[in-house]
C-alpha cells in the first residue's frame, strides 16, 4: 500500500475528484510544456456531467489560466469515469497531450505512467495482512504506522489537523447562503448555538458534533479550504468527531493525531482494494469510507483492541453499502452536507456496538470493502455522481412542475 500521507490532502472544495484532482492535473501538465501558449482540456464522464456544478473548470483554470474547457458528454467506454484529456499548443500547433484520471480523494493518475504517489511502502495489501503482522510483531496499529511512515508522519498530521480545525472554526462563524443557486443557507452556527432548555447530554453531543460536520461541509460547499478525509464531499465526518473529542471531551492533541493516522490507514486499505471515488462507486465510497475511517479513529482513541477497531470500521462501512451519489444540480450541498452529520453520528454508534460485540462478528473489514467495490461497480451510472438519477432527478422534475 501507498503512504497514508497521500490520503489527506488540503485543498479547495467542493469536490476532491472534481476540483483538487483536476487542479493538480493542470499544474502537472503545465510544468511539462512551459513553452505552450494555449491549452485545451476535455472533460469526460462524471467530470463532464457535473463539472460545472462542482467548479471543475474554475479549478483547471487556476492551474492553466486561459485554457479552453470542453465538456464531452457523448464519449462512452472510458477507462475511468473521471477522465481528462490535456492538450498543449503553441502557435496553433499541438505540442503534446496526456490523458489524466482523477481517481478520488484528489489523487490523479497519468495514463501509461507511474508516479511517486503510487509508490508502495507498506508490504501489506489489506487489513487481514496488517492485523496478522501486528500480532506477530506485538504492535498496535499506531506503532505499525510510525514504524513504516517514519519521522515525516508527525508534522504531516499536525498540518492536516490544523487545516481540519480551521475549517470547523470558520464554518461555525459563518452564515449566509451557499453559492450555486439552490438557496441553501448555512446552518452550522445556528445548530451549534441552538440549545434546548431541557436538552439531554446525548442530544447535546449529537447536536454539537452535527454542527461541526455541517461547519466543514458548508466550507467545502463554499469552495473554501478543507481536507480530503478521504474526499472533499465527505470532509466533515472525521473532523467533526475528532474536534468534539479534543475540545469537548478533553482528549490531548497527541492522541488525536494518532487517531487520524489510524483513520488514514483504514482509508488506505479502502482505496487500495476498492475506491473512494463517488463517480466510480457512489457515495458509499465517499461517506461510507469517511464513516468507516472515523469509527476506526474513535475506537483507537478509546484504546480499544485491534479486533474492536476493525469491527467498528466494518460496521460503519456495512451500513453505508449501496449509498448513491446523486447531488442535486451537481452541487455538493443536497444531500451531501446533511449526510456528513449523519455519518459522524453513525460512526459513534458503530464504535459503541464494536466495544461489546466484536467477538460475535461474522464479516471482516476486508470482506465489506470488497462488497462495497462490487456494489459500486454494479450500480447504475446515474447513481454515481452524474446527477442523472435519484434525488437529483426527482428534485429536477419537481422544480419543472
GUZA-904243 format. One record per residue: residue in one letter; x, y, z of N, C-alpha, C in turn. Coordinates in steps of 0.1 Angstrom, whole numbers, plus 5000, padded with zeros to 4 digits. Layout:
<recs>
REC resn n.xx n.yy n.zz ca.xx ca.yy ca.zz c.xx c.yy c.zz
REC    A    X    Y    Z     X     Y     Z    X    Y    Z
...
</recs>
This chain:
<recs>
REC resn n.xx n.yy n.zz ca.xx ca.yy ca.zz c.xx c.yy c.zz
REC    X 5008 4988 5000  5000  5000  5000 5009 5012 5000
REC    X 5003 5023 4995  5010  5036  4995 5010 5042 5009
REC    X 5018 5053 5010  5019  5060  5023 5005 5066 5026
REC    X 5002 5066 5039  4989  5073  5043 4990 5088 5042
REC    X 5002 5093 5039  5004  5107  5038 4999 5112 5024
REC    X 4993 5103 5016  4986  5108  5004 4971 5106 5006
REC    X 4966 5102 5018  4952  5101  5020 4946 5115 5022
REC    X 4952 5122 5031  4947  5136  5035 4954 5146 5026
REC    X 4946 5154 5018  4951  5164  5010 4944 5177 5013
REC    X 4951 5188 5015  4945  5201  5018 4942 5209 5005
REC    X 4930 5213 5003  4927  5220  4990 4913 5226 4991
REC    X 4909 5233 4980  4896  5239  4980 4885 5230 4975
REC    X 4873 5231 4982  4862  5223  4978 4857 5228 4964
REC    X 4846 5222 4960  4837  5213  4967 4839 5198 4965
REC    X 4848 5194 4956  4849  5180  4953 4863 5177 4950
REC    X 4869 5167 4958  4883  5163  4956 4885 5157 4941
REC    X 4875 5150 4936  4877  5144  4923 4875 5155 4912
REC    X 4867 5165 4915  4863  5175  4905 4871 5188 4906
REC    X 4877 5191 4918  4884  5203  4919 4899 5200 4923
REC    X 4901 5193 4934  4915  5191  4938 4923 5183 4928
REC    X 4917 5172 4923  4924  5164  4913 4926 5171 4900
REC    X 4916 5177 4894  4919  5185  4882 4929 5196 4883
REC    X 4928 5203 4895  4938  5214  4897 4952 5208 4897
REC    X 4954 5197 4904  4967  5191  4905 4972 5186 4891
REC    X 4962 5181 4883  4965  5176  4870 4969 5188 4861
REC    X 4962 5199 4862  4965  5211  4854 4979 5216 4857
REC    X 4983 5216 4870  4996  5221  4874 5007 5211 4869
REC    X 5004 5198 4870  5014  5188  4865 5016 5189 4850
REC    X 5005 5191 4842  5006  5192  4828 5013 5205 4824
REC    X 5010 5216 4831  5016  5229  4827 5031 5228 4829
REC    X 5036 5221 4839  5051  5220  4841 5058 5213 4829
REC    X 5050 5204 4822  5056  5197  4812 5058 5205 4799
REC    X 5050 5215 4797  5051  5223  4785 5051 5238 4788
REC    X 5062 5242 4794  5063  5256  4798 5063 5266 4786
REC    X 5066 5261 4774  5066  5269  4762 5053 5271 4755
REC    X 5042 5263 4760  5029  5264  4754 5023 5278 4756
REC    X 5015 5282 4746  5008  5295  4747 4993 5293 4747
REC    X 4988 5281 4747  4974  5278  4748 4972 5263 4753
REC    X 4960 5261 4758  4957  5248  4764 4943 5244 4761
REC    X 4941 5232 4759  4927  5227  4758 4925 5215 4767
REC    X 4915 5215 4775  4912  5204  4784 4898 5199 4781
REC    X 4897 5186 4778  4884  5180  4775 4880 5171 4787
REC    X 4869 5173 4792  4864  5166  4804 4853 5155 4799
REC    X 4854 5143 4805  4846  5132  4801 4839 5127 4814
REC    X 4828 5119 4811  4822  5111  4822 4816 5120 4833
REC    X 4818 5117 4845  4812  5124  4856 4817 5139 4856
REC    X 4830 5141 4852  4835  5154  4852 4828 5163 4842
REC    X 4823 5157 4831  4816  5164  4821 4801 5167 4826
REC    X 4796 5157 4832  4782  5158  4836 4780 5168 4848
REC    X 4789 5168 4858  4787  5176  4870 4798 5186 4872
REC    X 4807 5187 4863  4818  5196  4864 4815 5210 4866
REC    X 4804 5215 4859  4800  5229  4861 4795 5232 4875
REC    X 4787 5223 4880  4782  5225  4894 4793 5223 4904
REC    X 4803 5215 4901  4814  5212  4911 4826 5222 4910
REC    X 4825 5230 4900  4836  5240  4898 4849 5235 4892
REC    X 4848 5224 4883  4859  5218  4877 4867 5228 4868
REC    X 4859 5235 4860  4865  5244  4851 4873 5255 4858
REC    X 4868 5260 4869  4875  5270  4877 4888 5264 4883
REC    X 4887 5252 4887  4899  5246  4893 4910 5244 4882
REC    X 4906 5240 4870  4916  5238  4860 4922 5252 4855
REC    X 4914 5262 4855  4918  5275  4851 4928 5281 4861
REC    X 4926 5277 4874  4936  5281  4884 4950 5275 4881
REC    X 4950 5264 4875  4963  5257  4872 4968 5260 4858
REC    X 4958 5263 4849  4961  5266  4835 4953 5278 4831
REC    X 4957 5290 4834  4950  5302  4831 4948 5303 4816
REC    X 4935 5306 4812  4932  5308  4798 4929 5295 4790
REC    X 4929 5284 4797  4927  5271  4790 4913 5271 4785
REC    X 4911 5264 4773  4898  5261  4768 4892 5249 4774
REC    X 4881 5249 4780  4875  5238  4787 4863 5232 4778
REC    X 4864 5220 4775  4854  5213  4767 4847 5202 4775
REC    X 4834 5202 4775  4826  5192  4782 4821 5182 4772
REC    X 4827 5170 4772  4823  5160  4763 4814 5150 4770
REC    X 4801 5151 4767  4791  5142  4774 4786 5131 4765
REC    X 4793 5129 4754  4789  5118  4745 4798 5106 4745
REC    X 4811 5108 4747  4821  5097  4746 4818 5087 4758
REC    X 4817 5074 4754  4815  5064  4764 4827 5054 4765
REC    X 4826 5043 4772  4836  5033  4773 4849 5040 4778
REC    X 4849 5048 4788  4860  5055  4793 4868 5045 4803
REC    X 4882 5047 4803  4890  5039  4812 4887 5043 4827
REC    X 4882 5055 4830  4878  5059  4843 4867 5069 4842
REC    X 4857 5069 4851  4846  5079  4849 4850 5093 4851
REC    X 4862 5096 4857  4867  5110  4858 4880 5111 4849
REC    X 4877 5112 4836  4888  5112  4826 4889 5127 4821
REC    X 4902 5131 4819  4905  5144  4813 4916 5142 4802
REC    X 4914 5149 4791  4924  5150  4781 4930 5164 4780
REC    X 4943 5165 4784  4950  5178  4784 4958 5179 4771
REC    X 4957 5190 4764  4965  5193  4752 4972 5206 4753
REC    X 4985 5206 4750  4993  5218  4750 4995 5223 4735
REC    X 4994 5236 4733  4995  5242  4719 5005 5253 4719
REC    X 5011 5255 4708  5019  5267  4706 5018 5272 4691
REC    X 5013 5284 4690  5011  5290  4676 5001 5281 4669
REC    X 4991 5275 4676  4981  5267  4670 4985 5252 4667
REC    X 4998 5249 4670  5003  5236  4668 5003 5228 4681
REC    X 4999 5215 4680  4999  5207  4692 5013 5203 4696
REC    X 5017 5206 4708  5030  5202  4714 5029 5188 4720
REC    X 5018 5185 4726  5017  5172  4733 5004 5171 4741
REC    X 5000 5159 4745  4988  5157  4752 4990 5146 4762
REC    X 4980 5145 4771  4981  5134  4781 4967 5132 4786
REC    X 4963 5119 4788  4950  5116  4794 4953 5114 4809
REC    X 4946 5121 4818  4948  5121  4832 4935 5117 4839
REC    X 4935 5108 4849  4924  5104  4856 4924 5109 4870
REC    X 4912 5115 4874  4911  5119  4888 4904 5108 4895
REC    X 4912 5101 4903  4908  5087  4908 4902 5087 4922
REC    X 4900 5099 4928  4894  5100  4941 4903 5106 4951
REC    X 4897 5114 4960  4904  5119  4971 4915 5130 4967
REC    X 4914 5135 4955  4924  5145  4950 4936 5138 4943
REC    X 4936 5125 4943  4947  5118  4936 4945 5117 4921
REC    X 4956 5117 4914  4955  5116  4899 4964 5105 4894
REC    X 4961 5100 4882  4969  5090  4876 4971 5094 4861
REC    X 4983 5095 4856  4985  5098  4842 4986 5085 4834
REC    X 4978 5084 4824  4978  5072  4816 4992 5067 4811
REC    X 4995 5055 4814  5008  5049  4810 5020 5053 4818
REC    X 5018 5059 4829  5029  5064  4837 5028 5060 4852
REC    X 5039 5058 4858  5039  5056  4873 5042 5069 4879
REC    X 5038 5071 4892  5041  5083  4899 5046 5080 4913
REC    X 5053 5090 4919  5057  5088  4933 5046 5086 4942
REC    X 5034 5092 4939  5022  5090  4948 5018 5075 4948
REC    X 5021 5068 4937  5017  5054  4936 5027 5045 4943
REC    X 5038 5050 4947  5049  5042  4953 5044 5035 4966
REC    X 5046 5022 4966  5041  5014  4978 5052 5013 4989
REC    X 5048 5016 5001  5058  5015  5012 5053 5005 5022
REC    X 5040 5001 5022  5035  4991  5031 5036 4977 5024
REC    X 5042 4967 5030  5042  4954  5023 5028 4947 5024
REC    X 5020 4952 5033  5006  4946  5035 4997 4953 5025
REC    X 4988 4945 5019  4978  4950  5010 4964 4952 5016
REC    X 4960 4944 5026  4947  4945  5031 4948 4945 5047
REC    X 4936 4946 5053  4937  4947  5068 4940 4933 5074
REC    X 4936 4923 5068  4940  4909  5073 4955 4908 5074
REC    X 4962 4912 5064  4977  4911  5065 4982 4921 5075
REC    X 4976 4933 5076  4981  4942  5087 4979 4936 5101
REC    X 4967 4931 5103  4964  4925  5116 4973 4913 5119
REC    X 4976 4905 5110  4985  4894  5112 4999 4899 5116
REC    X 5004 4909 5109  5017  4914  5111 5018 4920 5125
REC    X 5008 4928 5129  5007  4934  5142 5008 4924 5153
REC    X 5001 4913 5151  5001  4902  5161 5014 4895 5162
REC    X 5020 4893 5151  5033  4886  5150 5044 4895 5157
REC    X 5043 4908 5155  5054  4917  5160 5050 4924 5173
REC    X 5038 4920 5178  5032  4926  5190 5032 4942 5189
REC    X 5026 4946 5178  5025  4961  5176 5010 4965 5176
REC    X 5008 4978 5181  4995  4984  5179 4995 4989 5165
REC    X 4983 4993 5160  4982  4999  5147 4990 5012 5146
REC    X 4990 5020 5157  4998  5032  5157 5012 5030 5156
REC    X 5017 5020 5163  5031  5016  5163 5035 5011 5149
REC    X 5027 5004 5142  5030  4999  5129 5031 5011 5119
REC    X 5022 5020 5120  5022  5032  5111 5034 5040 5114
REC    X 5038 5042 5126  5050  5050  5129 5063 5043 5124
REC    X 5063 5030 5125  5075  5023  5120 5077 5024 5105
REC    X 5066 5024 5098  5067  5024  5083 5068 5038 5078
REC    X 5060 5047 5084  5060  5061  5078 5072 5069 5082
REC    X 5078 5067 5094  5090  5074  5098 5087 5088 5103
REC    X 5097 5096 5105  5096  5109  5112 5088 5119 5105
REC    X 5086 5118 5092  5078  5128  5085 5063 5127 5088
REC    X 5059 5117 5094  5045  5115  5097 5039 5126 5106
REC    X 5046 5128 5117  5040  5137  5127 5038 5151 5122
REC    X 5048 5158 5116  5045  5171  5110 5034 5171 5100
REC    X 5033 5161 5092  5022  5160  5082 5009 5159 5089
REC    X 5007 5151 5099  4995  5150  5107 4991 5164 5114
REC    X 5001 5170 5119  4999  5183  5126 4993 5193 5116
REC    X 4999 5194 5104  4994  5203  5093 4980 5199 5089
REC    X 4977 5187 5088  4964  5182  5084 4954 5186 5095
REC    X 4957 5183 5107  4948  5186  5118 4945 5201 5120
REC    X 4956 5209 5118  4954  5224  5118 4944 5228 5108
REC    X 4945 5222 5096  4936  5226  5085 4922 5221 5088
REC    X 4920 5210 5094  4907  5205  5098 4901 5214 5108
REC    X 4908 5217 5118  4903  5226  5129 4899 5240 5123
REC    X 4907 5245 5114  4904  5258  5108 4891 5257 5101
REC    X 4888 5246 5094  4876  5245  5086 4864 5245 5096
REC    X 4865 5238 5107  4855  5237  5117 4852 5251 5122
REC    X 4862 5258 5126  4861  5272  5133 4855 5282 5123
REC    X 4860 5282 5111  4855  5291  5101 4840 5289 5098
REC    X 4837 5276 5097  4823  5272  5094 4813 5275 5105
REC    X 4818 5274 5117  4809  5278  5128 4807 5293 5129
REC    X 4816 5301 5124  4814  5315  5125 4807 5321 5113
REC    X 4805 5314 5103  4800  5319  5090 4785 5318 5090
REC    X 4778 5326 5082  4764  5325  5079 4762 5330 5065
REC    X 4749 5330 5061  4746  5334  5047 4742 5322 5039
REC    X 4741 5324 5026  4736  5314  5016 4748 5309 5008
REC    X 4748 5296 5006  4759  5290  4998 4757 5293 4983
REC    X 4768 5293 4976  4767  5296  4961 4761 5285 4954
REC    X 4757 5287 4941  4752  5277  4933 4738 5278 4928
REC    X 4730 5286 4935  4716  5288  4930 4705 5280 4937
REC    X 4709 5270 4946  4699  5262  4953 4693 5270 4965
REC    X 4700 5281 4969  4695  5288  4981 4696 5281 4994
REC    X 4706 5273 4995  4709  5266  5007 4716 5275 5018
REC    X 4709 5277 5029  4715  5285  5039 4725 5278 5048
REC    X 4735 5284 5052  4744  5278  5062 4737 5276 5075
REC    X 4739 5264 5081  4732  5260  5093 4741 5257 5105
REC    X 4754 5256 5103  4763  5252  5114 4762 5261 5126
REC    X 4763 5274 5124  4763  5283  5135 4750 5282 5143
REC    X 4739 5282 5136  4726  5281  5143 4725 5268 5151
REC    X 4729 5257 5145  4729  5244  5151 4737 5243 5164
REC    X 4749 5249 5163  4758  5250  5174 4753 5258 5186
REC    X 4746 5269 5183  4741  5278  5193 4727 5275 5198
REC    X 4719 5266 5191  4705  5264  5194 4703 5253 5204
REC    X 4706 5256 5217  4704  5246  5227 4690 5247 5233
REC    X 4683 5235 5234  4670  5235  5240 4672 5235 5256
REC    X 4662 5241 5262  4663  5242  5277 4663 5229 5284
REC    X 4657 5219 5279  4657  5205  5285 4665 5195 5278
REC    X 4676 5199 5271  4684  5191  5263 4692 5181 5271
REC    X 4691 5168 5268  4699  5158  5275 4714 5159 5270
REC    X 4722 5152 5277  4737  5152  5274 4739 5145 5260
REC    X 4731 5135 5257  4733  5128  5244 4728 5137 5233
REC    X 4717 5144 5235  4712  5153  5225 4722 5164 5222
REC    X 4728 5169 5233  4738  5180  5232 4750 5175 5224
REC    X 4755 5163 5227  4766  5157  5220 4763 5156 5205
REC    X 4751 5150 5201  4748  5148  5187 4746 5162 5180
REC    X 4740 5171 5187  4738  5185  5181 4752 5191 5178
REC    X 4761 5191 5188  4774  5197  5187 4782 5191 5176
REC    X 4783 5177 5176  4790  5170  5166 4784 5173 5152
REC    X 4771 5173 5151  4765  5176  5138 4768 5190 5133
REC    X 4769 5200 5143  4772  5213  5139 4787 5214 5134
REC    X 4796 5206 5139  4810  5206  5134 4810 5200 5120
REC    X 4802 5190 5118  4802  5183  5105 4796 5193 5094
REC    X 4785 5200 5098  4779  5210  5090 4789 5221 5087
REC    X 4797 5225 5097  4806  5236  5095 4816 5233 5084
REC    X 4822 5221 5085  4832  5218  5075 4826 5216 5061
REC    X 4815 5209 5061  4808  5206  5048 4803 5219 5041
REC    X 4799 5228 5049  4795  5241  5043 4807 5249 5038
REC    X 4818 5248 5045  4830  5254  5040 4834 5248 5027
REC    X 4833 5235 5026  4835  5227  5013 4826 5232 5002
REC    X 4813 5233 5005  4804  5237  4995 4806 5251 4990
REC    X 4812 5259 4999  4816  5273  4996 4829 5275 4989
REC    X 4835 5263 4985  4848  5262  4978 4859 5268 4987
REC    X 4858 5266 5000  4869  5271  5009 4879 5259 5011
REC    X 4889 5261 5019  4899  5251  5022 4894 5240 5032
REC    X 4895 5228 5027  4892  5217  5036 4902 5206 5034
REC    X 4901 5195 5041  4910  5183  5040 4902 5171 5034
REC    X 4907 5165 5024  4901  5153  5019 4902 5142 5030
REC    X 4890 5137 5034  4890  5127  5045 4879 5116 5043
REC    X 4880 5108 5033  4890  5108  5023 4888 5117 5011
REC    X 4876 5123 5010  4873  5132  4999 4868 5145 5004
REC    X 4866 5155 4995  4861  5168  4999 4846 5166 5003
REC    X 4839 5158 4995  4824  5157  4997 4821 5150 5010
REC    X 4831 5143 5016  4829  5136  5029 4839 5142 5040
REC    X 4843 5154 5037  4854  5160  5046 4849 5164 5060
REC    X 4836 5164 5062  4831  5169  5075 4830 5158 5086
REC    X 4831 5145 5082  4828  5134  5092 4839 5133 5102
REC    X 4851 5130 5098  4862  5128  5107 4866 5140 5115
REC    X 4867 5152 5109  4870  5164  5118 4859 5166 5128
REC    X 4847 5164 5125  4836  5167  5135 4838 5159 5147
REC    X 4840 5146 5146  4841  5137  5158 4854 5140 5165
REC    X 4865 5141 5158  4878  5144  5164 4879 5157 5171
REC    X 4872 5167 5165  4872  5181  5171 4864 5180 5184
REC    X 4853 5173 5184  4845  5171  5196 4853 5164 5207
REC    X 4860 5154 5203  4868  5146  5213 4879 5154 5219
REC    X 4885 5163 5212  4896  5171  5217 4890 5183 5226
REC    X 4881 5190 5220  4876  5203  5226 4864 5202 5235
REC    X 4857 5191 5234  4845  5189  5243 4847 5178 5253
REC    X 4856 5169 5249  4859  5157  5258 4873 5157 5264
REC    X 4881 5166 5259  4894  5168  5266 4905 5158 5262
REC    X 4904 5151 5251  4915  5142  5247 4927 5151 5242
REC    X 4939 5147 5245  4951  5155  5241 4953 5154 5226
REC    X 4959 5165 5221  4961  5165  5207 4970 5154 5202
REC    X 4980 5150 5209  4989  5139  5205 4980 5126 5202
REC    X 4970 5124 5210  4962  5112  5208 4953 5114 5196
REC    X 4948 5126 5194  4940  5129  5182 4948 5126 5170
REC    X 4961 5130 5169  4969  5128  5158 4971 5113 5155
REC    X 4973 5105 5166  4974  5091  5164 4961 5085 5158
REC    X 4950 5090 5163  4937  5085  5158 4936 5089 5143
REC    X 4940 5100 5139  4940  5104  5125 4948 5095 5116
REC    X 4960 5090 5122  4968  5081  5115 4961 5068 5113
REC    X 4954 5063 5123  4947  5050  5122 4936 5052 5112
REC    X 4929 5063 5112  4918  5066  5102 4924 5065 5088
REC    X 4935 5071 5086  4941  5071  5073 4946 5057 5068
REC    X 4950 5049 5078  4953  5035  5074 4941 5028 5069
REC    X 4930 5029 5075  4918  5023  5070 4913 5029 5057
REC    X 4915 5042 5055  4912  5048  5042 4921 5042 5031
REC    X 4934 5040 5035  4944  5034  5026 4940 5020 5021
REC    X 4935 5012 5031  4930  4999  5027 4918 4999 5017
REC    X 4909 5009 5020  4898  5010  5011 4902 5014 4997
REC    X 4910 5024 4996  4914  5029  4982 4923 5019 4975
REC    X 4930 5011 4983  4939  5001  4976 4930 4989 4971
REC    X 4920 4985 4978  4912  4973  4974 4899 4977 4968
REC    X 4895 4989 4968  4882  4993  4963 4883 5007 4957
REC    X 4876 5017 4962  4876  5030  4956 4871 5040 4967
REC    X 4876 5052 4966  4870  5063  4974 4863 5074 4965
REC    X 4861 5070 4953  4855  5079  4943 4840 5077 4941
REC    X 4832 5088 4943  4818  5087  4941 4814 5084 4927
REC    X 4823 5089 4917  4820  5086  4903 4822 5072 4900
REC    X 4830 5065 4908  4833  5051  4905 4824 5042 4912
REC    X 4821 5045 4925  4813  5035  4933 4802 5042 4941
REC    X 4798 5054 4938  4787  5060  4945 4792 5066 4958
REC    X 4782 5071 4966  4786  5078  4978 4790 5068 4989
REC    X 4787 5056 4988  4792  5046  4997 4808 5046 4998
REC    X 4814 5050 4987  4828  5051  4986 4834 5063 4992
REC    X 4825 5074 4994  4829  5086  5000 4825 5087 5014
REC    X 4812 5088 5017  4806  5089  5030 4809 5076 5037
REC    X 4807 5064 5031  4809  5052  5037 4823 5050 5042
REC    X 4833 5054 5033  4847  5054  5037 4850 5063 5049
REC    X 4844 5075 5048  4847  5085  5059 4841 5080 5072
REC    X 4829 5074 5072  4823  5069  5084 4831 5058 5089
REC    X 4836 5049 5081  4845  5038  5085 4858 5043 5091
REC    X 4864 5052 5084  4877  5058  5090 4875 5065 5103
REC    X 4863 5072 5105  4860  5079  5117 4858 5069 5129
REC    X 4851 5058 5125  4848  5048  5136 4861 5041 5140
REC    X 4870 5039 5131  4884  5033  5134 4891 5043 5143
REC    X 4891 5056 5139  4898  5066  5147 4893 5067 5161
REC    X 4880 5067 5162  4874  5068  5176 4877 5056 5184
REC    X 4876 5044 5178  4878  5032  5186 4893 5032 5190
REC    X 4902 5036 5182  4916  5037  5186 4918 5047 5197
REC    X 4911 5059 5196  4912  5069  5206 4908 5064 5220
REC    X 4898 5056 5220  4892  5050  5232 4901 5039 5237
REC    X 4912 5035 5230  4921  5024  5234 4915 5010 5232
REC    X 4906 5009 5223  4901  4995  5220 4911 4987 5213
REC    X 4909 4974 5214  4919  4965  5208 4917 4964 5192
REC    X 4927 4958 5186  4927  4958  5171 4914 4951 5165
REC    X 4909 4941 5172  4896  4935  5167 4885 4944 5168
REC    X 4884 4951 5179  4873  4961  5181 4874 4973 5171
REC    X 4886 4977 5169  4888  4988  5159 4883 4983 5145
REC    X 4888 4971 5141  4883  4966  5128 4868 4964 5128
REC    X 4862 4959 5138  4848  4957  5138 4840 4970 5137
REC    X 4845 4981 5144  4839  4994  5143 4839 4999 5129
REC    X 4851 4998 5122  4852  5002  5108 4843 4994 5099
REC    X 4842 4981 5102  4834  4972  5093 4819 4976 5095
REC    X 4814 4978 5107  4800  4981  5109 4797 4994 5102
REC    X 4806 5004 5103  4804  5017  5097 4802 5016 5082
REC    X 4811 5008 5076  4810  5007  5061 4798 4998 5057
REC    X 4796 4988 5064  4785  4978  5060 4772 4986 5059
REC    X 4769 4995 5068  4756  5002  5069 4756 5014 5060
REC    X 4766 5016 5052  4765  5026  5041 4765 5019 5027
REC    X 4765 5006 5027  4765  4999  5014 4753 5003 5005
REC    X 4756 5005 4993  4746  5009  4983 4742 5024 4983
REC    X 4749 5032 4991  4746  5046  4992 4749 5053 4978
REC    X 4739 5059 4972  4741  5065  4959 4747 5079 4960
REC    X 4753 5083 4949  4759  5097  4948 4750 5104 4938
REC    X 4741 5112 4943  4731  5119  4934 4729 5134 4939
REC    X 4740 5142 4938  4740  5155  4942 4730 5164 4934
REC    X 4721 5171 4940  4712  5180  4933 4719 5191 4926
REC    X 4716 5192 4913  4722  5201  4904 4738 5200 4903
REC    X 4743 5189 4907  4757  5187  4906 4765 5194 4917
REC    X 4758 5200 4927  4764  5208  4938 4766 5199 4950
REC    X 4777 5201 4957  4779  5192  4969 4772 5199 4981
REC    X 4759 5199 4980  4751  5205  4991 4740 5196 4995
REC    X 4731 5192 4986  4720  5184  4989 4722 5170 4982
REC    X 4723 5159 4989  4721  5157  5003 4735 5157 5011
REC    X 4745 5161 5005  4759  5159  5009 4762 5165 5023
REC    X 4757 5177 5026  4761  5183  5038 4754 5176 5050
REC    X 4742 5174 5049  4734  5167  5060 4740 5153 5062
REC    X 4744 5146 5051  4749  5133  5051 4762 5132 5059
REC    X 4770 5142 5059  4782  5142  5067 4779 5141 5082
REC    X 4769 5149 5086  4765  5149  5100 4759 5136 5104
REC    X 4751 5130 5096  4745  5116  5099 4756 5106 5100
REC    X 4766 5107 5091  4777  5097  5091 4785 5098 5104
REC    X 4787 5110 5109  4795  5112  5121 4789 5106 5133
REC    X 4776 5107 5134  4769  5100  5145 4768 5085 5143
REC    X 4767 5081 5131  4767  5066  5128 4781 5060 5132
REC    X 4791 5067 5130  4805  5062  5133 4805 5060 5149
REC    X 4800 5069 5156  4800  5068  5171 4792 5055 5175
REC    X 4780 5053 5169  4772  5041  5171 4780 5029 5168
REC    X 4787 5029 5157  4795  5017  5153 4805 5013 5164
REC    X 4812 5023 5169  4822  5021  5180 4815 5015 5192
REC    X 4804 5021 5196  4796  5016  5208 4793 5001 5206
REC    X 4788 4997 5194  4785  4983  5192 4797 4974 5192
REC    X 4808 4979 5186  4820  4971  5185 4826 4968 5198
REC    X 4825 4977 5207  4831  4976  5221 4826 4963 5228
REC    X 4813 4960 5226  4807  4949  5233 4805 4936 5224
REC    X 4804 4938 5211  4800  4926  5203 4811 4921 5193
REC    X 4823 4926 5195  4833  4923  5185 4836 4908 5184
REC    X 4835 4901 5195  4838  4886  5195 4827 4878 5188
REC    X 4816 4884 5184  4805  4877  5178 4804 4880 5163
REC    X 4813 4888 5157  4812  4893  5144 4815 4881 5134
REC    X 4809 4882 5122  4810  4872  5111 4817 4878 5099
REC    X 4816 4891 5097  4821  4897  5085 4834 4905 5088
REC    X 4844 4903 5080  4857  4911  5082 4856 4924 5075
REC    X 4865 4933 5079  4866  4946  5072 4869 4944 5057
REC    X 4879 4935 5054  4882  4933  5040 4870 4928 5032
REC    X 4862 4920 5038  4850  4914  5031 4840 4926 5028
REC    X 4838 4935 5037  4829  4945  5035 4834 4955 5025
REC    X 4847 4957 5025  4853  4966  5015 4852 4960 5001
REC    X 4854 4947 5000  4852  4940  4987 4838 4941 4982
REC    X 4829 4940 4992  4814  4941  4989 4811 4955 4984
REC    X 4816 4965 4990  4814  4979  4986 4818 4981 4972
REC    X 4830 4976 4968  4835  4978  4955 4826 4971 4945
REC    X 4823 4959 4947  4814  4952  4938 4800 4959 4936
REC    X 4795 4963 4948  4782  4970  4947 4783 4983 4939
REC    X 4794 4990 4941  4796  5002  4933 4798 5000 4918
REC    X 4805 4989 4915  4807  4986  4901 4793 4982 4894
REC    X 4785 4975 4902  4772  4971  4897 4762 4982 4897
REC    X 4764 4993 4904  4755  5004  4905 4753 5011 4891
REC    X 4741 5014 4888  4738  5021  4875 4746 5035 4875
REC    X 4751 5038 4864  4759  5051  4862 4751 5063 4868
REC    X 4738 5063 4866  4731  5075  4870 4731 5077 4885
REC    X 4736 5067 4893  4737  5069  4907 4751 5071 4912
REC    X 4760 5074 4902  4774  5075  4905 4779 5089 4901
REC    X 4774 5099 4907  4779  5113  4906 4777 5119 4892
REC    X 4766 5115 4885  4763  5121  4873 4751 5131 4874
REC    X 4744 5130 4885  4732  5138  4888 4721 5134 4878
REC    X 4721 5122 4873  4711  5118  4863 4700 5109 4870
REC    X 4701 5106 4882  4691  5098  4889 4690 5101 4904
REC    X 4681 5093 4910  4679  5095  4925 4674 5109 4929
REC    X 4679 5114 4939  4674  5127  4945 4676 5138 4935
REC    X 4687 5138 4928  4690  5149  4918 4679 5149 4907
REC    X 4675 5137 4902  4665  5137  4892 4651 5141 4897
REC    X 4647 5136 4909  4634  5139  4915 4633 5154 4917
REC    X 4644 5160 4922  4644  5174  4925 4642 5182 4912
REC    X 4649 5178 4902  4648  5185  4889 4634 5184 4883
REC    X 4628 5172 4885  4614  5170  4880 4604 5179 4887
REC    X 4606 5180 4900  4596  5187  4909 4598 5202 4906
REC    X 4611 5206 4903  4613  5220  4901 4607 5225 4887
REC    X 4606 5215 4878  4600  5219  4865 4585 5219 4865
REC    X 4579 5214 4875  4564  5213  4876 4558 5227 4879
</recs>
